[in-house]
Amino acid sequence: MTPQRAVASLMVVLALAPACATPRGAPGAIADAPVGQRPALDTDEAGLWMEVDRLERRIQTSGQLVRDPELNAYLRGILCRVAGPHCEGIRIYVVRNPLFNASMAPNGMMQIFTGALLRMENEAQLAYLLGHEVGHFIRRHSIEAWRDIRAKAAFLAGFQLFVGAAATAAGFGGVVGAGQVGSLANTVAGFATLGSMYAFSRDNEREADDVGLEAVIKAGYEPREAPKIWARLLQERDAAPASTPVVFFATHPPVAERQATLEDRARTAAAGGAARQVGQDELLARTLRYRATWLADELRRRQFASSQILLDSLLAGGVRVGEVNFFQGELHRLRGEQDDPPRAIIAYRKALAHPETPPEIHRNLGLVLLRTGERAQARSAFQQYLEVQPNASDAELIRAQLRELE
């Protein structure tokens, strides 16, 4: 056997590797999740549920949970509108984390990060996000993926033996050492397996898209809001450095055709002309009180290019623009590139024209003015800070700074 024929044989074996799930509805396919039932104790699915149950108990005691009863009740109300009878078996947890992410565990534990809530423009978008995760639960994608991964792991173990035998038969076992052959098997088969898993995930994501959009339509929400989430996230991803991972995309691979499909289906569903709920005011009523905290968390990530996309969207929304301009100034102050100090000053001064700016804007404006050499204006800003925050924890430091400026 020549090396070329050996490689060809390897590729045949790769092609025979388990790489996709049984189509839904076909014999042997996984059925939808039954309402209100746990899997039988003698099944592999029960073992998976038990592991996730332990994780959920740890999450329930986490200091990162947002425990606001009003916010949680609001989210649960939307969840039940899109989940229908499955709502009973799903628990939703709001986790304080600036990343955009939402996840659905096989036992009914759903997590939504505050970074996702911060990026929702209205209730219809939020309903789609929750409905998409419900789709994963109903279609039991977790157990489907878990079984597929286990099958691929077993395949890889056998594949390494095949590679070694093929190399020996080809007569180049003395040229390529046994360790190198094993490495080759891991590399080639690993990439092939990884690729099939990502393709498999895309299939799951399409299915969850279908379930989520259908749930949004049945619940009376505006379906054309759903694809806007993808458009925003893709903008943030493209603005970020190439080395920056996007957590949501790690488990929800972004594919252009998915967004296009959502847009087409949404347009078709909305063609009837019936009024559907968007719910911008409803969402803002429950989340606006947290926006400053969540924006501060966002800027701590120091992913300023993607944060700028978010701030641009919030400014365009026109709600509490003074607050948003304050955080625009904060972005420039924290990033500190050549043109950032004057831009920060402009943003802060825009913010000061509105009543909802936080007191620390005067202090931070003073710090930037000091950096640009505008000492008299910096002194004025620090004095204003002490007028509105005389008992601030850093008041003595600011007073010391004022003495230096005299």
C-alpha positions in Angstrom: 0.0 0.0 0.0 1.4 3.4 -1.0 1.3 6.3 1.4 -1.3 8.0 -1.0 -3.5 4.9 -0.8 -3.1 4.7 2.9 -4.3 8.3 3.3 -7.2 7.6 0.9 -8.2 4.7 3.1 -8.1 7.0 6.1 -10.4 9.4 4.5 -12.9 6.6 3.7 -12.9 5.7 7.4 -13.4 9.4 8.3 -16.4 9.5 6.0 -17.9 6.5 7.8 -17.6 8.2 11.2 -20.8 9.0 13.0 -21.3 12.6 12.1 -25.0 13.4 12.2 -28.1 12.6 14.2 -31.0 10.5 13.0 -33.5 12.9 11.2 -36.4 13.8 13.4 -39.4 11.6 12.8 -37.3 8.8 11.4 -37.1 5.4 13.2 -34.7 5.7 16.2 -34.9 9.5 16.4 -35.1 11.1 19.8 -38.7 12.1 20.6 -39.6 15.5 22.0 -39.3 16.0 25.7 -42.4 14.8 27.5 -44.2 17.4 29.6 -43.4 17.2 33.3 -41.5 13.9 33.2 -38.0 13.0 34.2 -36.1 10.3 32.3 -36.2 6.7 33.7 -33.4 6.0 36.2 -31.9 3.2 34.1 -31.2 5.5 31.1 -28.1 7.5 30.2 -30.2 10.6 30.0 -31.0 10.2 33.7 -27.3 10.3 34.5 -26.9 13.5 32.5 -29.8 15.1 34.3 -28.3 14.1 37.7 -25.0 15.9 36.8 -26.9 19.0 35.7 -29.0 18.9 38.9 -25.9 19.2 40.9 -24.7 22.1 38.9 -28.1 23.8 39.3 -27.9 23.5 43.1 -24.6 25.4 43.0 -26.0 28.1 40.7 -28.9 28.6 43.1 -26.5 29.7 45.8 -24.3 31.9 43.5 -23.7 35.5 44.4 -24.0 36.3 40.7 -27.7 35.6 40.5 -30.0 38.6 40.1 -32.7 37.8 42.6 -35.1 40.7 41.9 -38.6 39.2 42.2 -40.2 41.6 39.8 -37.6 41.0 37.1 -37.7 37.2 37.5 -41.5 37.1 37.5 -41.5 39.2 34.3 -39.1 36.9 32.5 -41.0 33.9 33.7 -44.2 35.4 32.2 -42.6 35.7 28.8 -41.1 32.2 29.1 -44.5 30.7 29.8 -46.0 32.5 26.8 -43.5 30.9 24.5 -43.0 27.5 26.3 -46.6 26.6 26.7 -47.1 23.4 28.7 -43.3 23.0 29.0 -43.1 26.1 31.2 -43.8 23.9 34.3 -40.5 22.0 33.8 -38.3 25.0 33.2 -36.5 27.2 35.8 -35.0 30.5 34.6 -32.0 32.1 36.3 -30.7 35.6 35.6 -26.9 35.6 36.0 -24.9 38.9 36.3 -22.4 38.5 33.6 -21.7 41.0 30.8 -21.3 38.5 28.1 -24.2 37.8 25.7 -25.3 34.3 26.5 -28.3 32.2 27.2 -28.3 28.4 27.7 -30.7 25.6 28.2 -29.8 22.4 30.2 -31.5 19.1 29.6 -33.1 19.1 33.1 -34.9 22.4 32.4 -32.4 24.8 33.9 -32.2 28.0 31.7 -29.7 30.7 32.3 -29.7 34.1 30.8 -26.8 36.6 31.3 -27.4 40.2 32.0 -25.2 41.0 29.0 -28.0 39.5 26.9 -30.7 41.4 28.6 -28.7 44.6 28.1 -28.8 44.0 24.4 -32.5 43.3 24.0 -34.3 46.2 22.4 -37.8 45.0 23.2 -39.9 42.1 24.6 -40.4 40.5 21.2 -36.6 40.0 20.8 -36.4 38.6 24.4 -39.3 36.3 23.6 -37.5 34.9 20.6 -34.3 34.3 22.6 -36.1 32.5 25.3 -38.2 30.6 22.7 -35.0 29.5 20.9 -33.6 28.0 24.2 -37.0 26.3 24.8 -36.6 24.8 21.4 -33.4 23.1 22.6 -35.2 21.7 25.6 -38.3 20.4 23.7 -36.1 18.8 21.0 -33.8 17.3 23.7 -30.7 18.5 21.8 -28.4 18.0 24.9 -28.9 14.3 25.1 -28.7 14.0 21.3 -25.3 15.9 21.3 -24.0 14.0 24.3 -24.7 10.6 22.6 -23.1 11.8 19.4 -20.0 13.0 21.2 -19.7 9.7 23.0 -20.0 7.8 19.7 -17.2 10.0 18.2 -15.0 9.4 21.2 -15.3 5.7 20.8 -14.7 6.0 17.1 -11.5 8.0 17.7 -10.1 5.2 19.9 -10.6 2.6 17.2 -9.4 5.0 14.5 -6.0 5.3 16.1 -5.5 1.5 15.9 -6.5 1.6 12.2 -3.9 4.4 11.5 -1.2 2.4 13.1 -2.1 -0.7 11.1 -2.3 1.2 7.9 1.1 2.8 8.4 2.7 -0.5 9.1 1.1 -2.1 6.0 2.3 0.8 3.9 5.9 0.2 5.0 6.5 3.7 6.5 6.2 2.6 10.1 10.0 3.0 10.4 9.9 6.5 8.9 7.0 7.8 11.0 7.3 6.8 14.6 4.4 5.3 16.6 4.0 8.5 18.6 3.8 10.5 15.4 1.3 8.2 13.9 -0.9 8.6 17.0 -0.5 12.3 16.8 -1.5 12.2 13.1 -4.6 10.2 14.0 -5.5 12.6 16.7 -5.0 15.6 14.4 -6.8 14.4 11.3 -9.6 12.6 13.1 -9.9 15.3 15.7 -10.5 18.0 13.0 -12.9 15.8 11.2 -14.8 15.0 14.3 -14.9 18.6 15.5 -16.1 19.7 12.1 -19.0 17.1 12.1 -19.9 18.2 15.7 -20.1 21.9 14.6 -22.2 20.9 11.5 -24.5 18.9 13.9 -24.8 21.9 16.1 -25.8 24.0 13.2 -28.6 21.5 12.5 -29.8 21.8 16.1 -29.6 25.6 15.9 -31.8 25.7 12.8 -34.3 23.5 14.6 -34.3 25.7 17.7 -34.7 28.7 15.4 -37.8 27.1 14.0 -39.3 26.3 17.4 -38.4 29.7 18.8 -39.9 31.7 15.9 -43.0 29.6 15.8 -43.5 30.2 19.6 -43.0 33.9 19.1 -45.7 34.0 16.4 -48.2 31.9 18.4 -47.6 34.2 21.5 -48.5 37.2 19.4 -45.1 38.9 19.3 -43.6 40.7 16.2 -41.5 38.0 14.5 -39.5 40.5 12.5 -37.7 41.5 15.7 -36.0 38.0 15.9 -33.3 38.3 13.2 -32.3 41.8 14.5 -30.6 40.0 17.4 -28.3 38.2 15.0 -27.5 41.3 13.1 -26.4 43.1 16.3 -24.3 40.2 17.5 -22.6 39.8 14.1 -21.7 43.5 14.2 -20.2 43.1 17.6 -18.3 40.0 16.6 -16.9 41.7 13.4 -15.8 44.8 15.4 -13.9 42.8 18.0 -10.3 41.7 17.6 -10.0 38.4 15.7 -8.7 36.7 18.9 -11.7 37.6 21.0 -14.1 34.7 21.4 -17.9 35.3 21.5 -19.3 32.9 24.1 -22.8 32.8 22.5 -21.3 31.9 19.1 -19.3 29.0 20.7 -22.6 27.2 21.3 -24.8 29.0 18.7 -22.7 29.0 15.6 -23.5 32.1 13.4 -24.4 31.3 9.9 -25.6 33.9 7.4 -28.3 31.6 6.0 -29.8 31.2 9.4 -30.3 35.0 9.7 -31.7 35.1 6.2 -34.0 32.2 6.9 -35.3 33.9 10.0 -35.9 37.2 8.1 -37.8 35.4 5.3 -40.0 33.4 7.7 -40.6 36.5 9.8 -41.7 38.6 6.8 -44.0 35.8 5.7 -45.6 35.5 9.1 -46.1 39.3 9.4 -47.6 39.6 5.9 -51.1 39.2 7.2 -50.9 42.7 8.6 -52.3 41.8 12.1 -50.8 44.0 14.9 -48.2 42.1 16.9 -46.6 43.0 20.2 -43.1 44.6 20.2 -43.0 45.6 23.9 -40.2 48.1 24.1 -41.8 50.0 27.0 -42.6 46.8 28.9 -39.0 45.6 28.7 -37.6 49.0 29.7 -39.9 49.2 32.7 -38.2 46.1 34.1 -34.6 46.5 33.1 -33.8 50.2 32.8 -33.0 50.4 36.5 -30.2 48.0 36.0 -28.8 49.5 32.8 -26.0 51.6 34.4 -24.8 48.6 36.4 -24.8 46.4 33.4 -23.0 49.0 31.2 -20.3 49.4 33.9 -19.9 45.6 33.8 -19.7 45.7 30.0 -16.9 48.3 30.0 -14.9 46.2 32.5 -14.5 43.6 29.8 -12.3 46.2 27.9 -13.7 45.0 24.6 -14.2 48.6 23.5 -14.9 48.0 19.8 -17.8 45.7 20.5 -19.0 47.9 23.4 -19.1 50.8 21.0 -21.7 48.9 18.8 -23.8 48.5 21.9 -23.6 52.2 22.9 -24.4 53.3 19.4 -27.5 51.2 19.5 -28.6 52.6 22.9 -28.0 56.2 21.7 -30.1 55.5 18.6 -32.8 54.2 20.9 -33.1 57.6 22.5 -33.9 56.5 26.0 -31.9 58.2 28.9 -29.3 59.4 26.4 -27.6 61.3 29.2 -26.7 58.0 30.9 -25.6 56.5 27.6 -23.4 59.5 26.9 -21.8 59.2 30.3 -20.8 55.6 29.4 -19.6 56.8 26.0 -17.3 59.2 27.9 -16.2 56.3 30.2 -15.3 54.2 27.1 -13.0 56.9 25.8 -11.5 57.6 29.3 -10.8 53.9 30.0 -9.5 53.1 26.5 -7.1 56.2 26.6 -6.0 56.2 23.0 -4.6 59.3 21.4 -8.0 60.9 20.4 -9.9 59.5 23.3 -9.5 62.3 25.9 -11.2 65.1 23.8 -13.9 62.6 22.8 -14.5 61.7 26.4 -14.9 65.4 27.3 -17.4 65.9 24.5 -19.4 62.9 25.6 -19.4 63.9 29.3 -20.6 67.4 28.4 -23.4 66.0 26.3 -24.4 63.8 29.2 -24.4 66.8 31.6 -27.2 68.4 29.5 -29.5 65.6 30.9 -30.8 65.0 34.4 -30.0 61.2 34.7 -26.2 61.4 34.8 -24.4 59.9 37.8 -22.5 62.2 40.3 -19.2 60.7 39.4 -19.3 62.3 36.0 -17.9 65.5 37.5 -14.9 63.6 39.0 -14.2 61.7 35.8 -14.5 64.8 33.7 -12.0 66.5 35.9 -9.6 63.6 35.6 -9.7 63.8 31.8 -9.4 67.6 31.8 -6.3 67.2 33.9 -4.9 64.8 31.3 -5.4 67.4 28.6 -3.8 70.2 30.7 -7.1 72.1 31.3 -6.4 72.7 35.0 -8.9 75.5 35.7 -11.8 73.5 34.1 -10.6 70.3 36.0 -10.7 72.3 39.2 -14.2 73.4 38.5 -15.3 69.8 37.8 -13.8 68.5 41.0 -15.5 71.2 43.0 -18.9 70.3 41.4 -18.2 66.7 42.3 -17.7 67.6 46.0 -20.8 69.7 46.0 -23.0 66.8 44.9 -21.1 64.1 46.7 -19.5 65.7 49.8 -19.3 62.4 51.7 -18.0 60.3 48.8 -15.4 57.6 49.7 -12.8 59.4 47.6 -13.7 63.0 48.8 -10.5 63.5 50.6 -8.4 62.4 47.6 -10.3 65.0 45.5 -9.8 67.7 48.1 -6.1 66.9 48.0 -6.2 67.2 44.2 -7.8 70.6 44.5 -5.1 71.8 46.8 -2.5 70.8 44.2 -4.4 72.8 41.6 -4.5 76.0 43.6 
